[in-house]
Amino acid sequence: MTEQAHFSDRLCAAIQERNTPLIVGIDPRTGQLPALIRDHVVPGDLPSVARAFSVFGREIIDVVAPLVSAIKPQSAFFEMLGPAGMTALAEVIDHAIAAGLLVILDGKRNDIGSTAEAYADGYLGRKPLSAWGCDALTINPYMGDDSMQPFIDRCVKTGSGVFALLKTSNPGSPLFQELNCGTRSLYQHVGAWIDSAAAATMGKCGYGVIGAVVGATHREHLVELRNSMPHTFFLVPGYGAQGGKAADLRGAFDEFGMGAVINSSRAIIFAHENRRFANAGSWQAAVEQATRDAIAEINNAIG
């Protein structure tokens, strides 16, 4: 079995090669598929929906592969289709890797002990190191350090990475994440542990195998956490359709413009619904133009 190089080093290299921190989320929804694909879906037939999701995801990959470093499939949209959906997810992952992209699976997995090890073994590491062949996985840290350590150990062994939920972009996130826990909020306690684990697993780029999910809708938190978590790569959702602006993103990056990837899903993959791209000529052309526009906007904002 051939192990991969350190995950953060691979991610940094891919970002530099494409000259953008943008990544594209694959979050298919039946009602928003382009008509050319949606017309082949049989209502109520989950396998036909799964086939459509696979075609949609793979065609998006063909468009964005020359432009971005990674894709982030959201596993829930595939899981809801049952076994056929999981086959479609596997096809999307394999297609992305063949196209030269990194794959960050948004599965938000975790558990304790041998169950955490099973999740880590199943998802992390390019095939044949794991069954799914992913480069990285999102995880939930709120079961404690013993639930995260199996993932970190697996990442070190296979050259993969994880991104732990820290300060998320949803409106309800303050309810628990900002709870006062003495001298710090809960998310600050979690962030300190994550950065310590990242510092212990650093690659040549200065970032560890464990990163953090920090939403683009919290500009002040991006600044705060970048300052307090210098060894932690950020995965930043919320830009685009969720309301995060390019101007809000600068705080996620270090002095060299590195240390974060910015995810955009709906604004790119469903660009054919946007009047701005009405004259694009095809839904794929709309995806390409939306991707190029996002790259330009982000690069201009972060310098």
N, C-alpha and C positions, 0 to 999 in steps of 0.2 A: 504494500500500500504506500502511495506517495503522499506525504504530508504537504500542505500548503504553507507558504510563508506566512508570517505574522499578519493577522487580519487587518489591523489598523494601517500597517505599512502598505498592504495591497490596496486598501481603500484610498489612502492618501495618493498613491501612485496613479490610481484610476481617475481621481478628481483632477490631478495635475495634467494628465493626458487629455482629458476632455475639456479642461479649463472651466469647469463649473462644479459647484457642490449640489446641483439639482439632481434628484432622483425621482422616478416616476412610480406612483402607486397603481397597482392593478386591482381595482375594486369594481368588478362587473356587476351591473344591474340589468335585468332583462328588459325593462321598459325603456332604458336609455341606450340600448345597443343601436348601432347604425341599422337603418332599414334593410340593407343588403344582407345583414347577418340575422337580424330579428325575424325576418320573414321566413326563415327556415326553422324557427322554433315552433314545436307543436305544443299548444297550451296544455299545461298539466303533465307534460311528459318530461320528467327530470333529466333523463339521458340526453334529450335533444337540447335542453337548456345548457347542459354541461358541455356538449359539443360546441355550442355557440360561444360559450365562455372561453373555451380553449382556442377557437379560431380568433376571437377578438383579442385575447391576451397575446397570442403569438404574432398577430399582425401589428399590434402596438409595439412589441419588442422589435420587430423588423424596422419600424420607423425610428424609434428612439435610440437604438443600440449605438449608432455612430455619434450620438449627441450627449449622452449621460453615462454615469459610471455604474448605476445599479437600478434595479427595479425592486419594489416592495409589494408583493402580492398580499392581499388581505385574505387570510385563509377562511374566514367566516363565510364569505360569499360563495366559496367552493364547497365548504363543508355542508351548507344547508341543502345541497343537492344530493347528499348521500355518496355512495361509492363512486358513482359516475363523476361527481364533482371532484372527488379526490384524484381520480385519474386525470381529469382536466388540469387540476393544479400541478400534478407531476409533469404533465406535458408542457405547461407554461414555464415551470422551473427549468426543465431540461433545455427548452428552446432558448431561454435567456442565457444560460451558461454556454451553450453552443455559439451564441452570438457575441460572446466576450464580455457579458455583463456579470456583476456581482448580484447575488440574490439575498435580500433581507426579508425573511418570511415574517409577516406580522401575525403571529399566533398567540402572543401574550400567555405563554405557557408557564407553568411552575407547579411544584409540589415538593414533598420532602423525601429524603432518603433515596431508595431504589427507584421510586417513581420519577423523581427529578433526573436521575441518571438515565432512565429509559427515554425520557423526552430529549435529553441532550444527545444521547447516542443515536436516536432516530433521525434528528434533524440536522445536526451540526457536523460539517465536514463534507467536502466534495466526494462524490461517489468514487470508489467503493467504501470510503470512510464512514458514510452514513447512508441510510436508505433513501432519504429525501435529497441529500446533496446540497443543502443550503450553506451559504457563506455566513449567515447571521440569522438570529432569531430574537424577537422581542419577548421579554419575560416580565412577570410580575414579582417585585421584590418583597412584597409585604407579608410574606411568610417567614422572613428572617434570613440570616446569613447561611444557615445550613441548607436552605432551599436553593440558594444561588451558587454555592461553591461547586456542586457537580457540573453546572454549566460552565463555570470559569475553568475548571480543570479540563473539561472536554475541549474548550476553546484553545487552551494552551497546547493540548495534544494534537489538535487537528488543523490549527491555523484558521480558526473561525472566530466569530464574535457574538456577543449578545448586547442588546440594548434594554436596560431595565426602566420600567415606567417610573418617572420621577415627578415632574410637574406637567401634567397633561393639559391639553387645550380645551377640554370640554367645560361648559359653564359651571358644572357642579363640582369640579375638582377641589376648590378650596374647602369643601365640607370636611374632608378628612386630611387632605395633603397639607393644609395650612394649620392644622391643630397645634396649639401651643404646648410644647413638651418641655417646659422649663425654660432654658435659655434660648432654645431654638424651636422652629416649627418642625413638624414630622418630616416634611420633604427635605429639610436641611440636614436632619440626622441621617436620613437615607442617602442623601447626596454625599455626605462625608464618608460613609462606609464605601460607597461605590468608587469614589476617587481614590481611596486607600487601596482598594482591590485593583483599580486600574494602574496605579503607580507601581504595584508589585508585579504587573504583567506587561510592562511597557515594551513597545517595539522601538525601532530606530527613529520613528517619527515623533516619539515622545508621548504617545497615547497607548492605553492599555486595551486588553481584549474585551473589557466590559465598558459599555457606553451607557448613555442615559437618554430617555425620551423627554424632551422639553418643548412644550408647545409654542408655536410662533405667535400666539395671541397674548403672550405675557412678555412684553419687551423688557420690563424691569427684572423679571426673573432670569431671562437669558443673560443679561449683564451680570447679575449677582452670581449666578451659578458658574458662568465662565470664569469669573475671578476666583471663586472658591474651589473649582474643580479643574485644575489645569491639566490633568492627565486623562480626562474623560472626553471621549468623542460623543457629540450630541447628534441624535436623530430628531429633527425638528419637523413635526407635522403641523397642520393648521394654516399653512400658506396657501392663498388662493381661495377656494370655495368656502373654507371655514372662516375667512375673514382676516387672516394674518396678512400684513402688508410687507413688501420687500424692505421698506425702511425700518421695520421692526427687527430685522434679522441680523444686523451688524453685530450686536452684542453676543451672538452665539459663537463668533470666530475669534481665533487668537490673532496676534499681531501680524502673522503672515497670511491671514485669510484662510486658515485651515481649522480643523477641529470640529466641523459640523457638516452634515448633509441635510438638505432641505427637501422635504417630500411634497410633491403636488400630485393629486390623484384626479379628482373629478374635473378640474379646470382644464386638464390636458386630455384625458382619455375620452371625455364627452365634449370635446371642443366643437364637434359638428353641430351641437345645439346652440352655440354662441353666434349671434348675428355678426360679430366681428369677422368670422371666418366663412360667411355665407358664400363668398366667391372663391373659396379655396379649390374647388374642383372635385374633391373627394373627401370622405371622412378621414382618410389617412393623411391627406395633405393638411387638413385642419389640425390634426394631432401634431404634425411636424411644426407647423407655424406656431401653435400654442407653446410647444416646447422651446422653440427658438426665442419666442418673446419672453418666456419666463427666465431663460438663461440670461438674456440681455438685461432684464429688469433686476435680477438678483445680483449679477456682476456689477452693475452700475451702483446698486445700493451699498454693496460691501466693499467696493473699491478693489 
